[in-house]
Amino acid sequence: MNRIRKSAAVVALLGALSAACAVAETAPLHDPGVWQKHQLNFYFMGFTSVYSCDGLADKLKRLLILSGARPDSTSQPGACAMGFGHPDKLAQAELTFYTLAPAAGATADGQPVEGTWRPVSFAARSPRELGLGDCELVEQFTEKVLPLFATRKLDNHTTCVPHQESGSVINLSFESFAAAPGAPAQARTVR
C-alpha cells in the first residue's frame, strides 16, 4: 500500500511538473518597450495599381496596425492632383504612427510598456482587403515603413510583376515587437 501511495505521489508530481513546463513553453514572454513616434510622407508610384489618396491612406493604416503600430496611429490622404476618391498616378499619404521598441535598445524617457514578439504575415486576401493588385504597395511598405518597426525573422518572398496581377505573389512574414495584450495603448511617446 505504501508503494502505491509513493507511486501515485510521483505520478502526481510528474504531472504537475509537466503541466508547469507546458505553461512555461506556451506563455508569451513579455519585455519592456517604449513607444517611438514616426512621421512619414508616403508616396506611391506603381505600374499595376493606381490608388486615390484616401484609398492609399486607408490601406496603409490597415498595414500599420496589423504590423504592430499603436491603434491611434493616423494615415491621412496627401495632396493629390485628382482630388478625393479619384485615382492618382502619384498618390500620397501622411503617416503619423507609433511603434514599440525594446527598452534595452531605446534611448528614450518614455514610460515602459509591456511588449511581446508577435507573428505577422501578409498574403493575397490575408488580410482580406489585400489583393494581388496591392503587391507593389506591400513591396514599398516593406522598403519604406517596415524598417521603422522592431522586427525579426523577416521572410519576404513577395514578387510583383509590373502591369499585371498574374504571376505576382504577396508572401511576407515577420515578428513584430508590439504591445502585449492588456498593456496600455497610450503611454508617453518618444519625441
C-alpha positions in Angstrom: 0.0 0.0 0.0 2.9 2.4 0.8 4.4 1.8 -2.6 1.1 2.6 -4.3 0.9 5.9 -2.4 4.5 6.8 -3.4 3.9 5.8 -7.0 0.8 8.0 -7.0 2.7 10.9 -5.5 5.4 10.6 -8.0 2.9 10.4 -10.9 1.1 13.5 -9.5 4.4 15.4 -9.1 5.5 14.5 -12.7 2.1 15.6 -14.0 2.3 18.9 -12.2 5.8 19.5 -13.5 4.8 18.5 -17.0 1.8 21.0 -16.8 4.1 23.7 -15.4 6.6 23.2 -18.3 3.8 23.3 -20.9 2.5 26.6 -19.4 6.0 28.0 -19.4 6.6 27.0 -23.0 3.3 28.5 -24.3 3.2 31.6 -22.1 4.4 34.6 -24.1 7.5 36.3 -22.9 6.9 40.0 -22.1 9.7 42.6 -22.3 9.7 46.3 -21.5 9.4 48.6 -24.5 8.9 52.3 -25.3 6.8 53.9 -27.9 8.5 55.8 -30.7 6.8 58.3 -32.8 7.3 58.3 -36.6 6.1 60.8 -39.2 6.5 59.9 -42.9 5.1 61.2 -46.2 4.5 58.0 -48.2 4.5 58.4 -52.0 3.2 55.5 -54.0 4.0 55.0 -57.7 3.2 51.7 -59.1 2.8 50.1 -62.5 -0.1 47.7 -61.8 -2.5 49.6 -59.4 -3.4 53.2 -59.0 -4.9 54.4 -55.7 -6.8 57.5 -54.8 -5.0 59.3 -51.9 -7.8 58.4 -49.5 -7.8 54.8 -50.6 -4.0 54.6 -50.2 -4.3 56.2 -46.7 -6.9 53.5 -45.7 -4.7 50.6 -46.9 -1.6 52.0 -45.2 -3.4 52.4 -41.9 -4.5 48.8 -42.0 -0.9 47.6 -42.8 0.4 49.8 -39.9 -2.0 48.4 -37.3 -1.5 44.8 -38.4 2.3 45.3 -38.3 2.1 46.3 -34.6 1.7 50.1 -34.7 -0.3 51.7 -31.9 -4.1 51.9 -32.7 -4.2 55.7 -32.5 -1.8 56.0 -35.5 -3.1 58.1 -38.3 -2.8 57.9 -42.1 -4.2 60.9 -43.8 -4.6 61.5 -47.6 -1.8 63.7 -49.0 -2.3 66.5 -51.5 -3.3 64.7 -54.7 -3.9 66.4 -58.0 -7.0 64.4 -58.8 -8.9 65.1 -55.5 -10.8 62.9 -53.1 -11.8 59.5 -54.4 -10.1 59.7 -57.8 -7.2 57.5 -58.7 -3.9 59.4 -58.9 -0.7 58.2 -60.6 1.3 59.6 -57.7 -0.9 59.0 -54.6 0.5 60.0 -51.3 -0.4 59.7 -47.6 0.9 61.4 -44.5 1.6 58.9 -41.8 1.9 59.5 -38.0 2.4 56.3 -36.1 3.9 54.8 -33.0 6.0 51.6 -32.9 7.1 49.8 -29.8 10.9 49.4 -29.4 12.5 47.1 -26.9 13.6 49.3 -23.9 17.1 47.8 -23.8 17.9 49.3 -27.2 15.9 52.5 -26.9 17.2 55.9 -25.9 14.1 57.3 -24.5 12.5 58.8 -21.5 9.1 57.3 -22.2 7.3 55.1 -19.7 8.0 51.4 -20.3 5.1 49.4 -21.8 4.9 45.6 -21.7 5.7 44.2 -25.1 5.9 40.9 -26.8 7.1 39.5 -30.2 4.1 38.5 -32.3 3.9 36.9 -35.7 2.6 38.9 -38.7 2.1 37.7 -42.2 0.7 39.3 -45.4 -0.6 37.3 -48.4 -3.2 37.8 -51.1 -6.6 38.0 -49.2 -4.8 37.9 -45.8 -5.9 40.4 -44.6 -9.0 40.1 -46.7 -8.6 43.7 -48.0 -5.2 42.8 -49.6 -5.4 41.6 -53.2 -2.7 40.8 -55.7 -3.1 44.3 -57.1 -1.6 45.5 -53.9 1.6 43.7 -54.5 3.6 46.8 -55.2 2.2 48.6 -52.2 3.3 45.7 -50.0 6.8 46.0 -51.6 7.0 49.7 -50.9 5.6 49.3 -47.4 8.3 46.7 -46.7 11.0 49.0 -48.0 9.9 52.4 -46.6 7.9 51.7 -43.5 8.7 48.3 -42.0 12.3 49.4 -41.1 10.8 51.8 -38.6 9.3 48.8 -36.6 11.3 46.5 -34.3 11.1 43.3 -36.3 12.9 39.9 -36.5 12.6 36.7 -38.6 11.8 38.7 -41.7 10.9 36.3 -44.5 10.0 38.2 -47.7 9.1 36.2 -50.9 6.9 38.9 -52.4 7.3 39.1 -56.2 5.4 41.7 -58.2 5.1 41.5 -62.0 4.6 45.0 -63.4 1.5 45.8 -65.4 -0.3 42.5 -64.4 -1.5 40.6 -61.4 -0.8 37.2 -63.0 2.5 35.9 -61.6 2.5 38.3 -58.7 2.9 36.8 -55.2 2.4 38.5 -51.8 4.3 36.4 -49.2 5.7 38.4 -46.3 6.1 37.3 -42.7 7.9 38.6 -39.7 7.7 39.0 -36.0 7.0 42.5 -34.7 7.6 43.8 -31.2 4.1 45.1 -30.2 2.2 45.9 -27.1 1.3 42.8 -25.1 -2.4 42.1 -24.7 -3.7 44.3 -21.8 -0.8 46.7 -22.0 -1.7 50.3 -22.0 -2.0 51.6 -25.6 -1.4 55.2 -24.5 1.9 56.0 -22.9 4.3 58.8 -23.1 5.9 58.9 -26.5 9.4 59.4 -27.5 10.0 62.5 -29.5 
